[in-house]
């Protein structure tokens, strides 16, 4: 396994409580991300160092850009179309779960414009979360459809460059799955374990992560060579996995809790990483002042461009 040594930078923006779902919008030359418990959506323009943000009344688990310039948001309260220019919001779908015990979490659009979003359950056990697919109601198979269940924390949604493999993680289960993906039907099949990681030992609430714990798989992104970059929450690292699940490289990080990577910049060779500081021990935060910041570094292999959802 290769260890990647990189010049890691932080965006000069106030840290998020739990930064998630980074998206590079090429037409805008901007990075977007959400602060889930902060109920906020953020945008950063590297060329001008301009930072914008929008506040909401509930958590935004994830989102996808729309060709119109709006965004499809996965809120705890439902799926919405949001126009950042005007602030207008339009409901697309109500939630299929009890908002008191579940919320939408990781979500991304596929190459066909369908939006895939997983939920997480509170508490984590029993595993009552699920994977959903949303498509325009004007099209066959449109609306919100449950595709899979039995999850605790659905995460890590991504596709191979040819679109024939779909990835999905359950962070609580420390497991990454690969599926065959039928792009025409919009269905994942033949689920198998791509990678599984040792579970965290039982610890009292608020305790620091134990030495030797490598973390659990959170958000993910795929590069142009088909390798999966996975944020290892509480593991203080990113892993680069081959399509067969072999760990090819490890990127050590200056923060304990990375949440999701994405590729950005004009050449898609800037790796952005959202991170978390919410509910972390005070000693850890004192030692890791970049916790909650969006990190960035240069990589040799570019990533894949973002898929736009369809209205």
C-alpha positions in Angstrom: 0.0 0.0 0.0 1.3 3.4 -1.0 1.3 6.3 1.5 0.5 9.6 -0.3 2.4 12.6 1.0 0.7 15.8 0.0 0.5 19.6 0.6 -2.9 19.7 2.3 -4.6 23.1 2.4 -7.8 24.4 4.1 -10.3 26.7 2.6 -10.3 30.1 4.5 -13.9 29.6 5.6 -15.4 29.1 9.1 -15.4 25.4 9.8 -18.6 23.4 9.5 -20.0 21.3 12.3 -20.4 18.4 9.9 -19.3 19.2 6.3 -20.7 16.8 3.7 -21.6 16.3 0.1 -18.9 18.4 -1.7 -19.7 19.0 -5.4 -17.6 20.7 -8.0 -19.9 22.7 -10.4 -17.7 23.1 -13.5 -19.8 25.8 -15.2 -19.6 28.0 -12.1 -16.0 27.1 -11.2 -17.3 26.6 -7.7 -17.3 24.1 -4.9 -20.5 23.5 -3.0 -21.0 21.6 0.2 -23.5 21.3 3.1 -23.1 21.6 6.9 -25.7 19.0 8.0 -26.3 20.0 11.7 -25.6 23.6 10.8 -28.6 23.6 8.4 -26.5 25.4 5.8 -25.5 25.2 2.1 -22.1 26.7 1.1 -20.4 27.8 -2.1 -16.8 28.7 -2.6 -15.3 30.3 -5.8 -11.5 29.6 -5.7 -10.8 32.1 -8.5 -12.2 35.0 -6.5 -12.1 33.6 -2.9 -15.8 34.4 -2.6 -17.9 32.4 -0.1 -21.7 32.3 -0.1 -24.0 30.4 2.1 -27.7 29.8 2.6 -29.5 28.9 5.8 -32.3 26.3 6.1 -34.7 25.2 8.9 -33.6 21.6 8.8 -30.7 19.3 7.8 -29.5 19.0 4.2 -28.1 15.5 3.9 -27.0 15.9 0.3 -27.8 17.5 -3.1 -27.2 17.5 -6.8 -26.9 20.3 -9.3 -29.5 20.9 -12.0 -28.9 22.2 -15.5 -31.2 25.1 -14.7 -28.8 26.4 -12.1 -31.0 25.2 -9.3 -30.2 22.3 -6.9 -32.0 19.2 -5.9 -31.8 19.1 -2.1 -32.3 16.0 0.1 -33.6 17.6 3.3 -34.8 15.7 6.4 -38.3 17.0 5.5 -38.2 15.9 1.8 -36.7 16.4 -1.7 -36.9 20.0 -2.9 -35.7 22.1 -5.9 -33.9 25.1 -4.6 -33.0 28.2 -6.7 -30.0 29.9 -5.0 -30.4 33.1 -7.0 -34.0 33.7 -5.9 -34.2 31.6 -2.8 -37.3 29.9 -4.2 -38.1 26.3 -3.1 -40.4 23.7 -4.6 -41.3 20.4 -3.1 -40.5 17.4 -5.3 -41.2 14.5 -2.9 -42.3 13.9 0.6 -40.3 11.8 2.9 -41.0 8.0 3.0 -40.0 7.6 6.6 -40.6 9.0 10.1 -38.7 12.3 10.4 -38.2 11.7 14.1 -36.0 8.6 13.5 -34.6 9.0 10.0 -33.2 11.5 7.6 -31.8 11.7 4.1 -28.1 11.3 4.1 -25.7 10.7 1.2 -27.0 11.3 -2.3 -25.8 11.7 -5.9 -27.2 11.8 -9.5 -26.3 9.0 -11.9 -25.3 9.7 -15.5 -29.0 9.4 -16.6 -30.0 12.2 -14.2 -31.8 10.1 -11.6 -31.0 11.1 -8.0 -30.0 8.3 -5.6 -30.2 9.0 -1.9 -29.8 6.9 1.2 -31.1 7.5 4.7 -29.7 7.0 8.1 -31.6 5.8 11.2 -31.5 7.3 14.7 -30.7 5.1 16.7 -28.5 3.0 14.4 -30.1 -0.3 15.5 -32.1 -2.0 14.3 -31.1 -1.1 10.7 -34.2 0.6 9.3 -32.6 3.0 6.7 -32.9 2.5 3.0 -31.7 3.5 -0.5 -34.1 5.4 -2.7 -34.1 6.6 -6.4 -35.9 9.7 -7.5 -36.7 10.6 -11.1 -38.9 13.2 -12.8 -42.5 12.3 -12.4 -43.1 13.1 -16.0 -41.0 10.1 -17.0 -41.6 6.4 -16.7 -40.4 5.1 -13.4 -40.4 8.6 -12.0 -41.1 9.7 -8.4 -39.4 8.3 -5.3 -38.8 4.5 -5.3 -37.2 2.4 -2.5 -34.5 0.2 -4.0 -32.8 -1.4 -1.0 -33.2 -1.5 2.7 -31.5 -3.0 5.8 -29.0 0.0 6.2 -28.1 1.9 9.3 -26.1 4.8 7.7 -26.4 4.8 3.9 -23.3 6.4 2.4 -20.6 6.3 -0.3 -22.8 6.4 -3.4 -20.7 6.4 -6.6 -20.4 4.8 -10.0 -17.5 3.4 -12.1 -16.4 5.4 -15.1 -18.4 3.1 -17.5 -21.5 3.3 -15.3 -21.7 -0.4 -14.9 -20.8 -0.6 -11.2 -22.5 1.2 -8.4 -21.0 1.6 -4.9 -22.8 1.9 -1.6 -21.5 1.9 2.0 -23.1 1.4 5.4 -20.8 3.4 7.6 -22.1 1.8 10.8 -21.5 -1.7 9.4 -18.0 -0.7 8.3 -18.8 -2.2 4.8 -18.5 -1.0 1.2 -20.6 -2.9 -1.4 -20.3 -3.0 -5.2 -23.3 -3.7 -7.4 -23.9 -4.4 -11.1 -25.7 -1.4 -12.4 -28.3 -1.5 -15.2 -28.3 2.1 -16.5 -31.4 1.6 -18.6 -33.5 0.1 -15.9 -31.8 2.2 -13.2 -31.4 -0.8 -10.8 -28.4 -2.1 -8.9 -28.2 -5.9 -8.7 -25.7 -8.7 -7.5 -24.6 -6.9 -4.3 -21.3 -8.1 -3.0 -18.8 -6.9 -0.4 -16.0 -4.7 -1.9 -14.3 -4.0 1.3 -14.9 -4.5 5.0 -13.1 -2.9 7.9 -12.6 -3.8 11.6 -15.3 -2.3 13.9 -14.5 0.3 16.5 -14.2 -1.1 20.0 -16.9 -0.1 22.5 -16.1 3.3 24.0 -17.9 5.6 26.4 -19.7 8.6 24.9 -17.4 11.5 24.1 -14.2 9.3 24.3 -11.4 9.8 21.9 -11.0 7.3 19.1 -8.8 4.4 20.2 -5.3 4.0 18.9 -5.1 1.7 15.9 -8.7 2.3 14.8 -8.7 2.8 11.0 -12.1 4.4 10.7 -15.3 3.5 8.9 -16.2 4.2 5.3 -18.1 7.5 4.8 -18.5 9.4 1.5 -16.7 8.4 -1.7 -15.7 9.5 -5.1 -14.3 7.7 -8.2 -11.3 8.8 -10.3 -10.7 8.5 -14.0 -8.9 5.1 -13.5 -11.9 3.7 -11.8 -10.5 3.7 -8.3 -12.7 4.5 -5.3 -11.5 7.2 -2.9 -13.1 6.7 0.5 -13.2 9.0 3.5 -12.5 6.9 6.7 -14.5 8.6 9.4 -12.5 8.7 12.7 -9.6 7.0 10.9 -7.8 10.3 9.9 -7.3 9.1 6.4 -8.6 8.6 2.9 -8.1 5.3 1.1 -7.9 4.7 -2.6 -9.3 1.3 -3.5 -9.0 -0.6 -6.8 -12.3 -1.8 -8.5 -11.6 -5.2 -6.9 -11.4 -3.7 -3.4 -7.6 -3.8 -2.9 -6.3 -0.9 -0.9 -3.8 0.8 -3.3 -3.0 4.0 -1.3 -3.6 5.8 2.0 -3.7 9.5 2.4 -3.1 10.6 6.0 -5.0 13.7 7.1 -4.6 16.4 9.8 -8.1 15.8 11.1 -9.7 12.7 12.7 -13.0 12.8 10.8 -13.0 13.2 7.0 -16.5 12.8 5.6 -16.4 12.9 1.8 -14.0 13.6 -1.1 -14.8 15.1 -4.5 -12.6 16.1 -7.5 -12.6 19.7 -8.7 -10.8 22.4 -10.4 -10.6 23.0 -14.2 -8.7 19.7 -14.7 -10.5 17.8 -11.9 -7.1 17.2 -10.3 -7.9 19.0 -7.0 -9.2 16.7 -4.4 -11.5 18.4 -1.9 -12.4 16.8 1.4 -15.1 17.8 3.8 -14.6 17.1 7.5 -16.4 17.2 10.8 -15.9 18.6 14.3 -19.4 18.1 15.8 -19.4 16.1 19.1 -15.7 15.6 19.0 -13.6 15.6 22.2 -12.3 19.0 23.3 -8.7 17.7 23.4 -9.0 16.4 19.8 -10.3 19.7 18.6 -7.5 21.6 20.3 -5.0 19.4 18.6 -6.7 19.5 15.2 -7.7 23.1 14.5 -8.6 22.2 10.9 -11.5 19.9 12.0 -14.6 20.9 10.2 -12.7 22.7 7.4 -12.8 21.8 3.7 -9.3 20.5 2.8 -7.8 20.4 -0.6 -4.7 18.9 -2.3 -3.4 18.2 -5.8 -3.6 14.7 -7.2 -2.1 13.1 -10.3 -5.2 11.2 -11.5 -8.2 13.3 -12.3 -11.7 12.5 -11.1 -15.0 12.1 -12.9 -17.2 15.2 -13.6 -20.3 15.6 -11.5 -23.6 14.2 -12.8 -26.5 16.6 -13.0 -29.9 15.6 -11.8 -32.9 16.1 -14.1 -36.0 18.0 -13.2 
